[in-house]
Amino acid sequence: MENNRPPVIFKFDNPPHVAIIEARYYGDIADLQLRGVTDVLARAGATHEIIAVPGALEIPAAIGFLIKAMDFDPVRRRPDGYIALGCVLKGGTMHDEIVAMESARGLQELALAHNIAIGNGILTCNTREQAIERADPAKLNRGGEAAEAALRMIELKHQLRLSPKRRWVAKS
């Protein structure tokens, strides 16, 4: 199955900056997801930074750290949005269900509590083959879809004037 949707067009006054938080537990799947995300961000003219975490459950905490870091680092550019990338595969216990549900819950709580744009690209699959099909940019490209979702939410925040003014700090 391939994703034959036409590319989404984004229009921004200023190119957005996006933080990509990727769980590296399944490195090959993460690499495929990241390729889909960076293609969409490049097409939109967005800049990005990548932060790697061990697994999907750590993604909400990493986003929380980034939000809090803005209180202490006046030079760091505030992300306009966030993209969560990871993969949770079905196992023999309930651990996968807990990780999938709690990471999604954590992302939603962050989005609501801090009014941030988040694209959730955490795959929850029964098999590795399903995950690869969903991660591959030439197939279902769920990472690219998460990037599109984040960019759409950034657009909405700008339309509603919820985005903070950019802080420009002179570098010495």
N, C-alpha and C positions, 0 to 999 in steps of 0.2 A: 504494500500500500504506500502510495506517495502523496505528499502534500502538494496539490497543484493550485493552491490559492494564489491570487496575484499578490505581489508585495504591497504592504500597507505603506501609505505615504504619510509622513509626519511633517508638520510645519512648526518651527520654534523661532521665536525672536532671537534667542541666544541658545546655542547648542547645549543640551543638558549634559550633566555629568552623572554617571550612574555607578553605583558600587555593586559589583557582582560578588556574591558570597557563594562559594562553591564547596560542597562536601567532596572530599577526595577519596572516600571509602572505596568506590569503584572507579578507579582512575580512567579507564578506557571509556566508560560511559560519560564521565565528567568532561573528558576532552571533546567528545562529540557534542554534548550540550553547549559547551563553551564556544565551539565553532559556530553553532547556530545563533547564539546570542551576539557574538561579535559581528557577524554578518549584518544582522538587523541594526545594531547600534551604529555601525559604519555607514549604512545606508541613510540613517537618520542624522548623521553628522555629530553623534554624541561621543563624548569622551567617557572613559571608564577606568576604574581601578578594580583589581581582583584580589580578593581575600580568601584564602583557603582555610577550611576547617576540617576536622577529622570526619565528621558524619553529619547527617541531616538534622539530628537533634541539637547540634551546636549552632546551627544557622541563626535562629532567632537571638541567641545570646550575642553573637558577633554583630548583628545589626544593632542591638541595644548598646554594645560597646561603642560602635561608630557614632551613634546619636549622642552618647555621653561625651565622647572625645571632643565634640564641638564646643563643650564648655571649657576645655583646657587648652585647645590648640587654635588660636585665632587665624593662623595662616592656612591650615588645611581647608581645602575646598569642601563645602557641604554638598553631599550628594543630593541631586534632585529626585532620585529614586533608587530603588534597590531591586536586585534580581537574585532570587534564591534558587540555587541549582543543587540537586542531589538526587539520590536514587535509594529507594527502600525496596528490597526484594523479599517476597514471601518466604518465611522460614517455617520451621517445625513448631515454633512456639508463638505466643502472642506478641513477642518483642517488636516485630515489624509493624503491627497495628498500633502499638503504643508510640513508636517513633514517628510513624506517618501522621497520626492524629495530633500528637503533641507538637510536632514541628509546624503543622498547619495552624493549629490553635495559637501558637506563639507568634507566627507571622501576622495572623489576623488581629491579635491583641495589640501588636506594635503598630500596625496600620491605623487602627482606631484610636489608640492612646496618643500617638504622636502625629497624626495626620500626614503619614508618609505614603508614597506610592511604592507598592511592592508587586513585582511579578513573581508568582509562585511557580517555579519550574522543578519542584521536587516530584520526581516520578515515583509512583507506587505500583509496582508490577508483580505479577506472579512468577515470571521467569526472566532470566537474563536476556533471552532472545526478544521478549516483549520490550524490555528496557532499551536495548540497542535500536530496535525499530523506532521507538518513540524519541530517542535521543538523536538519531542520525539526521543531519540537515537535509539529506537527499530523500528522506522518507517522511516521517511525521513531524519532525523538527519541533518538539515541545519546548526546547530551550529558546528557539526563535519566537515561539508564541508567548513565552513568559516575558521576553524582552519587549514584544509588541504591547503586552498588557501593561507593563511598567511605563512605557512611553505614553500610552493612552492616558494612564492615570496622572502622569506628569502634565500632559496637556490640560486635563481637567482641572488640576490644581492651579495652573496658570490662568485658565479661563475664570476661575472663581477667586482669583487673586489671593490664593493661600500660600503662594511661594514666597519665602523671605527674600528681601533684597540681597543681592550678592554683596559680600564684604570684600572690599579690595584693600589689601594690606601691602604697603610698599616693602619690597625685599631690600635688605641692607647688604 
